[in-house]
Structures are given as structure tokens and as C-alpha cells.
């Protein structure tokens, strides 16, 4: 306002106006700013200010050409609504001024063009002016009534560039809204419009045909009732289609068909478009004929959906989509159901056809929505005299039944690797939910899954839907959270471009945030829900759950990167990891031992090494910690032998392995879950800087306040479970077992065994003993997790020897037992 010539004004306006749907405070600011800037009446003598204002508005409209104009409509509606009951209406006055001046501006602009040499070239400025006029007519068509005659000649624009088409389409959209409001328009004016539109329909491409048929629909149905004119046009294209169909039936490969392909495509599209806006079964069109036009059209279009050429199929499906808007009941026809569902659920079906079916459903729902809003507005006018009951029930019942039919297939389209398919599927689901056509609970897991999409716009849309559902139905999100996490893994699998790489559960950007972080932030506020959710996720790591390893990695990634806020959250996870480890770990060791023992009976009498192994089942539980630490000290004296000791022990176990390597693979597979939990615990410990004693002292039953302190996160701590990644990349579960692989699995088993013995340090030990035991445990963890000593351990001083020493640790643990 102060500096109207500043070059960045357009950019600033674009940024501000997009916030028009933000929270109340911002919304109010945006409304006030633009009311001052654009929607305050300008004094009549100040032509310069008016021109500046018009240029500014049209610049902003032009800049938003690709992102859509919802914001403008929203802004106008907000401002006009705010002064509905006021006696002085500045916004309305300003709008009238703006529209009149825009039209004047366009005419002057035309004159200046006709004087110069570049005649007939429509610039971006003209397009922006006409688009702005259309946006005004969309909200307040009355403003444009007196200018309809001025707009009509633009329908005869010669089309050569993209801008010319934009002009024609926007003029058609303006006339469609305005002509029905004109009082006693002249016959010649209406006849000219009809003829202009018909010429455009016959001559130009899809977009123009669509808008012109729509405009013709408004003019003929609401004003001129010139049905014969439309009927002639319909018959022309319908006849052409019937002829092409019979030619195709006689000889599908005939050359005539190839030559006529453009005519076929145009006929399919135009017949559909005409059926969308005119009900040809009405006697005004077909007279006394008993033929059922809609069924005939359905049959014709369905015939071409089975055509071998994909382009023909697509146009036939577009035509069907149009026809279904006029006659939604056709979507219940068995052949239509089969067509739609097979296209949506068939993995090998072309992406274009999938997208077109989803677009059809989307357009149908949008039209229904517009129809309902219009019915609502009409209703408010006569609400006093009418009976409330029957309003709007019938049509919403219809769209609800239709969506129930196709819902499952639309939701399954979320698992498509093409983002455009996912995009349209999400649009359809969002429309369905906003209109309340289905129970939202069945969509929750799918929306959680879509919240992990790589594209921010889709993530935000899915998250927004979840927030809406959560507002209306508390607890739904939590109820379906785990199912949603599993489904999000499937979506990630579908999107994963490189099948050799394991699917990860965090974003590969500087934030490294968990893919499901929005879900967690919705649940974390309720302590009971949060705990139940975390326990369900940790239970998937249980050896009895038989979850596939990559999914466990995905869940561990999420657990490692969730946006925890208080100390309670990671401590609770670590506490439960310990419980899971003690149960699953001993089961795992037990099953591995059993597979060996059975085999040993067939073998020769065991050597002393193996004896110690086979006796190891006895009395391990009752052994006191003192004895446990003795072998460690003994070991120090025989340091030089420790390496060969380890080898012998590994060899001992190697000899007892059964011929069949299945139990080995099983052990390697199941142990991944436990390794991931160990890694996760280690990661959370490093990330939040917890000491061993703090983790041990934690009890979930303590009051919430004790652990309500905020987490102090360390930077640069990344979750990288190397062993699981190697396991998945080498596809160990399906590859052949070599001696080396066997050795590494056996080594893992021995380290694992040692860890299990030192899992729960006794509280009543003396200090020295605690450190030895804790140290043994930490050593085993280091060895299991493949080197890289775990930071932050209470007792890291004692026994800091080589890797061989670690292996020796494993040995002495087994020996001792």
C-alpha cells in the first residue's frame, strides 16, 4: 500500500494468500490485509490506483496458475460473508468496481493490440484478466451479468496457442454461470452463443469440448430449451460410434478403423460429455421413442473398453465416467463393477487406465458434493415451509452405496509404485471421508500408511485426514495403529525401487525422522495408548510372532527415530526390551541346543570339549555370580591360549551341528529380532545418554512425574544395525550355507549364550562383582553387535582386550557352565 511499485509485491501476496485456510489468527490477518489491499473501494477519480490494483490482482492470479485458485475463492467468500448483514458493504462495492474495471481493461487492451502489428496474439495478461473475472463470477455471478454480451465474442477467438484455449475455456465457464441469471436476453445473443459453442465442440480438443458442452448444458437446459439442436449433435456422434462398432465387429484389423481412429476418440469423448449434461431419455429429446438411450450408450462405450488400443480404452472409460455423473445408478451394473474392479486390482493393468478410473470416481464425488451444496443453498431459501426429512437423503445414499462397492479396490491402489495412482486414490478417499459416505475406521490403517509417502503433499493430506478422524472419533487411531504400521511397511515395499536394498523406516534426509512419526505424535499424548502401542510393536520381535526380518528392521528404525519427548518413553521401551530378551533369548538358545543334542546321540562318544557342552544344561541357573566371575580371572592368566580356546569351542559346537542346516538358518533368522532389540536399546541409551543404573532403576509403575523430564538428545547418533542389514542383503535365509557362514552363526550363538547368563545382574552383589558381571554383559553385546564398543557403560575399564579376547569371553562362559 505504501510502496505500490515494489517489484516483489506479487511474490509476497502469493505467499500470504496461501495461508487463507490457516488457524483463526492467521486467517483473520490474511483477510484484513487483502481487504485493505484489494477489496476497499477506490475513489472514482483515482484511475492510476485502480489500474495498479488490477495489475496486482491479475499478477497474483497468473502466478498461481499451476497451484490452483482455491485460496481466491476462499478469501472472497470470507470477506463477502463477513458483511452479509451489514448495511454498508465495502467489499461488494469494491468487487463491482474491480469487475467493471477488469472488463474495461480487457477492451482497452484489445484496442491497443489491434493498433499494433501483433494481432490475434493473446498474452498471459489477457488470460489472467479473464481468469480473474471467472473467479469473481464463480463466487458472485451477478457481478458479471451486465458484461455477458461483452464476453460472448471471445468464443470466436482463433485458437493457435495455449493462451487462446485458456481464454475460450474461461469465457465458456463465465457464460455458463452468468447467462442463466440474465433477464430477457436477446434471441440473437443466445443463438450466437449456441452456434459458437457447437463450432468449438466439433473443432477442438478435450478441454475445450468439456467446457463448451458444460456451458451449452447451462444455456439450453436453463434458458433456451433448444433441445433439437443438441439432439442433432448427439445423434451425429452416436451414429458415428455405432457405425465404427459394427465395422470393428466385422473386421477388427481393417485399415478403415485405423484411419478413423481420431474420429472414434472424439466420438467416445463427446458422446460421454453430452450425456453428462443432458438427459437424453427425456421426451424433449427422443420424443415418443421407447428406446432406452442411457443403456444404449452404456453398451456402446463398454464395447470399446475391451478394444486392443489403450488410447481407445481410456477414452471409452472417460466417456463412461461422464455418463455416470448423469446416471450414477449405472455404476451398479455388473459389467461396470467388473470393469472398474478388475482395472483397479489387476497388478499388470496399465497405469493410465487405473488413473482414469480413479479420476472418474473423483469427478463423480466432486459433482455430488457441488450438487449437495447447491441443494443446501436452495433449501435454506425455502426451509421455513418444507419438510426437513426428505432433503438430500436420496443422492447421498446413492453415492454412499457406490463408494462401498469400490472402496476396497481404491484403498488397495495405495500400494502402487506410481505416485500418480496413489495421488488419485488418496483424493477419492479424502472426498469420501469428507462427505461422510463410509465409516472412517476402515480407512485409518491405509491413511497411516499413506502418511509415509515420499511426497510431502500426499503425506500432509493423509495426516490431515487422520487428525480430522481423531477429532471426531477418539481412540480410532490408536486402535488401528499397529495395523497401520504394518501397512506402511507394505507401501514402502511397493515404492522401494531397488529390491536388493532392505526397506528402512526413517526418512533419508537431514532430519532422519521416523516415517511414522506423525502417527506416534498423535498417540504419545495419552500414556495408556502410547504404552499399549509400544508394547504391541515390541511384541512383534518375539520369537513366537514369526515376523519377517525386514519388517522388524523397519519397525526398529521407527522405534529408534520416533519423536520422543520425555525420558519415560525410551526408558519404557528399554525396560520391555529386557523382558522380551530374557524370554525370547532363552527359548532361542534352548531350541538351538535341542537340535544339536538330538544329533549327538547318533555320533561317536563325545570328547571332553563336547562333554562340557552337553552338560551345560545342568545347573546353569543356580550358579552364583562369584563362580561366574572366577573363570574371567583365570582366563587372564592363560591369555595366550584364549584364542585357540575360542576356536576349540566353536569347533566343538561345529562338530555337533546336525546334517540338516535348517535349525542353523532358523537360529540366524530368529536371532535377528533379538539383535535388533539389543541394537535399539544400545541406540536409545547413546541417544539419550542414560546410564546402566538409570535403566535398571526404572519401573513402569512409578508415577508419571518422576520421568517427565525432557530428553536431552545427542546429535549425530544414527541407528545402523549392521548385522541385520548384512543378513538381509546377503539373503542368508535363502542362500546356500558355507562353512564360514556356519562358523559365524556358531560364534554368534556362543556370544549370545554368554550375554544371556549376564543379562540380569543381581542387586545384592558386592561392587567388584557387579562390575565384572556388567562388563561381561557389555562385552558380549559388543561382540554380538559386531565390534564398536557400546558407549556409556558403567564398567568399561576392566578387560579391554582384543577381539580375540571377546571370543574368549564367549568361550569361558560356555566352559564355565
N, C-alpha and C positions, 0 to 999 in steps of 0.2 A: 504494500500500500504506500509506504514511504518512498521506496525506490523502484518504481514500476519498470525501469529499463534493465534491472539487474539480470544478467544472462542465465543465472541458474534457477530462476523462478519456477520454470516448468518442472525441473527435476525435484525441487523442494515440494511443490504441490503434489506430484505423483506419490512421493514418499508419505506425505501426510494423509492424503485422501485414502490410502490403502488401510489406514488404521480405523476406518469409519465403523468397523464392527467390533472394535476392541472393548475393553471393560468400560463401565459407565463414564468414569472421569475423563478418559482419553476421547471417548465418543463425543462427549459434550464439548470438549476443546475443539475437536475437528469440525463439528457442526458450527460452532461460533466463528471459527477462523474463516470458513468458506462463506458463511453468511455475510461476514464483513467484506470479504474479498470479491465475491461474485454476486451474491443474492441480496444486495442492497440497491434500491432503485437509484439510477444515476440521473442527475439534473438534465433536462432535455437539451439545454444549450451546450453541454459538455460532450461534444461529439468525439473528441480525442480519447477521453476516458472510456467511453463506450467501446470504441474500436479496440483499445488496449485490452479491455476486459474480454471481448470476443476472441481476440487472438490468443490470449492466455488460456481460456477455456478450451478452444479447439486444439491448441498445442498439447494440453494435458490429455485430451481425448485421443489425439493421434499417437501420443507416447504410450498409451495403454492398449494399443490396437491388439497386441498379442495376448495380454493377460486378462482381457475381458472387462466389461464395464459395470459389473455388479455394484461396485462402490458408488458410481454416479447415481444410479437408481436409488440406492440406499440413502445417500445424502439428500437427494431431492425429496424422497418420501419423508425422511426425518424432519426436514425443515418445513415442508408443507403441512405435515401432521401437527407440528407444534403450534401452528397459528390457525388451525381449523375453526376454533370457536371465537377467535379474536375479531374485533370489529375492523381494526386496521391490519391489512395483510401485506406487509412489505415484500415478502418472498414471492407471493403470487404476482405482485406488480412487477418485481424485478424479472421474473420469468417471462412475463408478457413482453417486456422491453427487450429482453435477450433474444427471444424467438423472432420478434419483428425485425430487430437489427441484423440477426443472422441471415434472414431471408434477403434483406436489403443488401447485405454484404455479398451474398452469393450473386445477386443480379448485377451489382457493380463489377464484381469480379469477372462475370461473363462478358460484360461490355468491354472491359479492359482487354480481355482475351481476343474478342472479335476485332478490336482495333489493331492488335499486334499481328505478327505473322503466324505464330504457332496456334492456329485454330484447332479446335476439337481435341486439344490435349487436356485431360483432366488431371490437375495436380493433386498432391496429397492434401493441400489446404481445402480444396472443394470437398474432397471425401470427408475430411474431418468436420467441416461445417455441416454437411448433410447427416453424418453420423450423430453429431450433437443434436441436430433437430429431431432425429429419430428417438434419441434417448429422452428428450423432452416429451415427444408425443406418446412415448411408452407410459410415462407417469401421468401426464395431463394432456390427452389428445385434443381437448377443447382449444388449447392454445394455437393449434395448427389449422383449425377449421377454415379460417379465412384465407389461409395460404395454399389450400389444396390445389386450386386452379393453377397457381404458380408452379407447383411441383410437377404437375402432370407431364409437361413437355419433356422432362428429363428421362421419361420412359423411352423416348425415341433416340437416346444417345447412341452414337455409333460405337460399338464395343471393339476396342483393339487392345487395351492394356488392362491389367488387374484393377487399376483405379476406376476405369469405366464400369467394370462389373460391380464394384463396390457401390458406385453411385446408383446404378439401376436397382440393386438389391435393397439398398436403404430407402430409396424413393418408394419402391413397392411396399416395403414394410410400413412406411409412414402412411401411404394412401389406405392400406388395409385397416389401420387404426382410425383414420380420420374420416374417410368417405361415409361410413355408416352414420356419423354424427352430423353430417351436413343437412341443413333444412332445405328441401326442394332444390336439389342440384339440377342443372340443366340436362336435358336428354342427350344433347350432343356431347357434353363433357363426359357423361357416363359411357356412351357408346365408344367414344375415342379411347377411354381407358381400357374398355374390354378388348377392343381391337389391338391396341398396343401390347397388352398383356399376352394375347393369343399369339401375336407375331413372335414375341420373345420366347414363349413356351415352345414354339415349333422350331426356333432357330438355335437357341443357345444351350449351354451345358447344365449340369445337375443343379448347381447352386441357384442359378437364375430361374430355372424351371420351378424349383421348390418354392422360392419366394413369390414368384408370379402366380403360381396356382393358388397359393395361400391367399394372395391379395384378391384374385378372381373369386375365390370362395366367399370372401367377405362382401365383395361388391354384388355378386349375383344372389347369394343367399339372403343378404340383409337389405339390399336396395332394389336391384333391377328385376329380380326373378326371371332373368333371361335364360331359362333352363335349356331351351332348344339349342342355343349357341354352344353350351358346354357339352350337351349330349352328342352333338355332331363331332366335336373334338374327341370325346371319349370313344365314340364308335370308330373313328378313324384309326386310333391306336389299338383298340381292342381287336378290330378286324385284322390289322396287320399282324398282331400276335397270333391270332387263330390260324392265319394262313401259314405263318412261319412254323407253327406247331405241326400242322399237317404235312408240310414239306419235310420237316425233321423226322416225322414218323415214317414217311415213305423211304427216305434215304438219309440216315444221319451224317453221311460223309459227303453229301452233294456240295458242289462248288457254289451253288446259288446261296447256300446258307453262309458260307464264308464271306461272300460279297455283301450279304445283308446283315452282317454282324452289328455294325453301328446302328442300323435301324432297329434291330432286335433289342439292343441295350437301351436305346432311347424309349422304345415302346414299353419295355418292362418297367422302367422308372416312371414314365409319365402316367401309365395306367394306375400304378400304385399311388402316385401323388394325387391324381384326380379322385381316386376312391377315398383318400384321406379326408378331403374337404367336401365331397358331395356324396349324398346317399342315393346312389343310382337306382335303388329298389323303390324309391318314392315314385308315386304315379306321375308327378310333374315331369319326370324324365322319361320313364318307359311306357307311359300311357297305360293301356289295359292289358299289356302283355303279361303272361303268367310266369315268364322266365325269372329264375332267381339269380339276379346279376352277381351278388356277392359270392355265391357258390361257384359260379362260372369263372369268376376272376380268380378265386382261390385255386380252382382246378388248373387253370392256365399257368399261374405263377408256380404252383407246386411242380408242374411238369418240368419247368425249366430249372428248378433247383436240382434236378437229377442230371443236368446237362454235363458233358465231359469238360467243358471250358469253365475254368474257375471264375472268370470275369462275368460270364453269363449267370452262374450260380449266385454270385454276390449281388448282382443287380436284381435277380428274382427275389432274393431274401430281403433286399431293401424295399422292393415293391410290397412284399408281404407285410413288412413292418408298418408301412403306411396304411395298408388296408386294415390291419388290426387296430389302428387307432380309432377308425370309424366303427369297426365291428369287433370289439375285444372278445366276444364270445367265440370267434373263430379259433382263438388260441387253445380252446378245449378240444378241438378236433384231434382225433387220434394221430392222423398223419403229421399234423403240425407238431404235436408233442414229440413224436418220434424224431422228426427232423431236428428240432431245437436241441433236444436232449442228446441226440447222437453227435451233433456237431460240438456241443459243449463238453461231452465226456470222452470223446474219442481223442486219444493222445496224438494220433497221426494226422488229425484233421488240420486243414490249412489255418494259419493264424488269422488271415483276413476274414474267413467265414466266422470263426469264433467271435472276433471283434464285432462283426456286423450283427450277429445275433444279440450280443450284449448291448450294442447300441440301440437295437430295436426295442429291447426291454426298457432301456434307459429313457428313450424318447416317449414310449408309452406312459411310463410313470410320470415324466415331466408334464406331459399333456394332461394326465389325470389330475395332477397337482394344480395346474392352472385352472382346469375346469372346476375343481372343488373350491378354489379361492374365489372364482367368479360367482359360483353358486352361493357362496358365503356372503359376498357383497350384495348380490341381488336379494338374498334372504333378509339381510339387515333392513333393506328398504321396506319390505312388506311384513316384517316379523310380527308386527302387532296383530295382524288379522289371521295369520296362518297357524296350522297345527305343527308343532315342533317335530313330531315323530318322524315324518317321512323324509325330511330333508337329508339328501346326501347319502342315505344308507345304502341305496342300491348300488351306486357306482363303486363305493369303497369296498363293498362286499365282493364285487366282481374282481377288482384289482388284487384284493387280498387272496382270493382263490387262485388267481393266475400266478401270483408270486409263490404260493405254497407249492404249485406244480413244478416250478423251475428252480426253486431256492437251492436245493442240494447241489445241482449242477453248476449254478452260478458261484456258490461258495467254493466248490472244488476248483474253479478256474483260478483261485488264488495260488494254486500250486503250479502255475505255468511259468516257464523260464522267460517268456517275453513280458517286459514290463507293461506294454500297452494292453495286453489281455488282463493283467492284474488291475490295471488302472480302471478299465471299464467295469470289471466285476465289482470293484470297490464302490464305484459310483452307483451301480444298481442297488447294492446292499444299503448304501447310505440313504438313498431315496426311499427304499422300502422301510427302513427303520424310522426315518423322519415322518413318514406318513402313517406309522403305526400299523403296518399291514401284517406283521408277523410278531411272534413272541421273541423278544431280543435274546433270550438266554441261549438259543441255538447258534447265534452268530458270535457270541463272546469269544470262544477259542479261536475262531477264524480271524476276528479283529485283532486279538493279541498277536497272532501270527503275522498279520499284515503290518503290525507296529514295528516289525523288524526289517521291513523292506529297505533296500539300499537308497530308494529315492525319498528325500525329506518330505516332499508334498504328500506322498501316499502315507508315510508314517504319521504325519500330523493329522491327516484326515481320519485314519483308523483310531489314533489316540483320542481324537476329539469325540468320535462316536462312543468310545469306551467311557469317557468322562460323562457324557450325556446319560448313558445307561446307568452308570454308578449313582448319578444324582437321583434318578427315578427309582431304581431298584437296588437298595444297599445289599451287599453280600453276593450279588451275582458274579462279580469279577473274581472274588476270592474263590467262589465255588468252582469256577472253571479255569483257575489259574494254571494248574499243573497240566491239564489237557491242552491249554493254550501254549505252554512252553514246549510240549512235545510237538504240537502242530507247527510252531515257529521253526523247529528243527527241520521239519519236512519242507517248509517253504525255503529255508536256507539250502537244503539239499537240492531242491529243484533249480534254485538260482545259481548254485555253485557251477562255475564254468569249467573248472578243472577237476574232474572226478578223482584224480590221484591225491589231491590235497584234502586233508580232513576238514570238515566243516567246523569253523570256530564260532564262539559265542560272544565275541566282542567286536566293536567297530574298528576297522583298521585305519584309524586316523589318530591325530594327536590326543584326542580325548580318551581313547581306548575304553569308551563306556560300554557297559553290557548291552547286548541287543535288546534284552527285555527290561531295561532299566525303568522305562515308564510304568510297566506293569508293577514292578517292585515298589516304585514310589507311590503307586495308588494303594498298595496293600499295607505298606510299612506303618501307616498311621495307627492301625488297630493291632495292638500287641498280640491278641489271641489269633487273629487271622494271619499275622506275619509269621508267628511261630509254627502254626499248622502248615503254612505254605513251605517254609524252610525244611521242616521235618519230612514232608512228602517228597521234596526234592532229594533230600539225603537218603531217604529210603530206597530211591531208585538205584543207589550204589550197592545196596545189599546183595549178597551173592544169590539170594533166592529170587531176586526181581528179574534176573536174566535180561538186563537192559543192554542194548548193543553198545560197544565201546565208544564209537564216535558220538553217540548221543550223550554218553556220560561226560565225554570231553566237553561237549557243547554246554552241558549244564554246569560243569565245574567252572568253565570260562565265565559263565554268567554269575555264578556264586562269587567268583573271585573279583568281579568288576561291578557288582551291584552298588548303588549309591548309598552305602551305609552312613548313618549319621551319628548314632550313639554307640558307646562301647558294648552295650548289651547285645547288639546284633551279631557282630563277628564272634563274640565270646560264646553266644548261644550255639552258633554253628560249630565252633571248635569242640565244645562240650559234647555235642551229639556225634561229631566225627569220632571222638574217643570211644563212645559207646558202640557205634557201628563197627569200629575197628576190632574191638575186643571180641564181638560176637562173630562177625564175618571172618576175621583173621583166623580164629581157632578152627572154624568149620573148614576153611580152605586148607590149612595145614593137615587137618585130620584126613580129608579126602585124598590129599596127595600121599600121605603115609599109607593109607589103606591100599592104594593102587600099587605101592611098592611091596608091601608085606605079602600080599597075595602072590606076587611073582616070586618072592624069595623062597616060598615053600618048594617050588619046583626046582630051585637052584641047589648047587652044592652047599655043604655046611659053611655058614658064613665065617669070614675071617674076623679077627678081633676088631678091626675097624668097623665092620658091619654090625658086629655084636652090639657095640656101643650104640649104633644107630637103632637096632631093633629093640634094644632095651629102653630106648629113650621114652617110650610111652609111660614107663612106670615112674611114679613118684615125682613127676616134674612139678606138680602143683605145690607139694608140701615143702619143697626145698627152701631153706631160709636165705635171706639176702646175703648173710655173711658168706655162706658157701658160694653163693653166686659170684661174689667179688674175688674169691680166692684165685680161681683159675686165671683171672686177669693179671694178678700179680705174678703168679707162677710164669705166665706167658712172657712177662718182661724178661725173665731170666733166660728163656730159650728163644730170644728174639730171632736169632739166625735161622731157626727151624720153622719159624711161623709160616713162611711162605709155603714150604713143602707140606707142612701140616694141612694148610688150607687145601692144597691140591689133592692130598690124600683123601681128605674128607669129601671133596667134590667127587673124586674118583670113586670113593666108597658108594656114594649115592648113585653115581652113574651106573655102577655095576648092578644096582638093584632096580634099575628102570625096567618097566615091562617092555615087551617087544612092540606092543601097540603104542604109538606115541600120542593117542587121543588124550589120556589124562594130562600129559605134559602141556598140550595145547590148551586144554581146559583150564589148567592152572594159570598159564600165561594170560589167558583171556580174562578169567575172573579176577586175577590179581590186579589187572589194570584199574578196576574200580577202586580198589583199596589204595593203590599207588596214587591215584588222582586225589583221593581224600587226604592222604599224607601231604601231598604237594600243596593242596588247598590250605591245609592247616598251617603249613610252613609259610605259605604266601601271606595269609592273613596276619600271622604272627609278625612277619617282617614289615608288612604294610602299616600295621597299627602300632608296632613297637611294644607288644606285650611280652612280659617275662613269663618263664615257665610257671613260676609260683602263682602269678596272677590268674593264669588259665586254670591252674589246678584248684584255686580257691573259689572260682566262680560256681555259683549254684543257681539254676534257673528259677528256683522257688523264692529267691530273695526278692525283697520289694523292688519295684522298678526304679526307684530313685537312686539306689546305690550305683547303678551302672549307666545313669542318664547323661554322663559327661560326653561332650562331643569327641569324636575321633580326631586324633592328630595324624593325618595321613602322611606317610613318607612319599617323596616323589621318586620317579624312576624305578619303582618296584613293579616288575612285569611278571605275569603268570605264564610260565613256559614249561609245561610238563613234557620234558624231552623224551622220556621213555615211552609214554603213550603215543606221542607223535611218531616216533620211530616205529613202534609196533603197528600203527595204522598205515604208515607209508610203505612199510615193507610187506604189508598184507600178510602178516605172520599166520593169521588164523587159517589162511587157505594155501600157504606155501609149503614146500617140502621141508622136512626138518633135517638139518645137518648136525653133525657132532657139535659144532661150535654153538649152534642155537641151543642144543640140549644143555651144554655146559653153562651157558649164560642163564638159562631157566633154573638150573640146579643151584647156581650161585645165588640167584635171586631168592630161591626157596630157603637157603641157609641163612641169608641175611634177615629174611623175613621172620624166620624162626627165632632168631636172637631178639629181634625187635619185640616179638610177642611176649618173650619172657620178661622184658624190661618195661612192659607197657605201663603197669601201674606201680610206681614206686610206693613203698609202704610209708605211712606217715610217721611210724614210731622209730625209724632208723636213726642211728647217730649221723652227725653231719657228714663225716667222711664217707660213710656207706652211701648216703644219698647221692653224693657227687659221683661215686663210681657207677651206681646204677643208672642215674640220669645220663651220665656220659656214655654208658654202654648203649642206652637207647638212642641218643643223638648220633652216635657212631653208626649204628645200624641204619638209621634214617638216611644219613649222608650216603652210606654205601648203596642203599636201596634206590635212592633218587639219583644215583649216578654222579657222585662227587659233589663239589660245591658245598662246602661245609655250611650247615644251617646257622645263620647268624643268631645272635641274641640268646645264646644258651647260657644257663647259669654256670655250668661246669665245662668250660671249654679248654681249661688249662691242661688237665691231665691227659696223657696218651694222645699226643698229636702226631702220630707217626704216619708212615706211608700208606698207600692204598693197600699194599700187601698186608700191612698190619690190620687194616679194616677187615680184610678177608679172614685174617687170623681171628679177628673178633668173632666172626661168624662161626669159625671152627670151634673156638673154645666153648662157645655157647652150646653147640651140639654135643661136643665131647662131654662137657660137664654133666649134661643130662644123662 
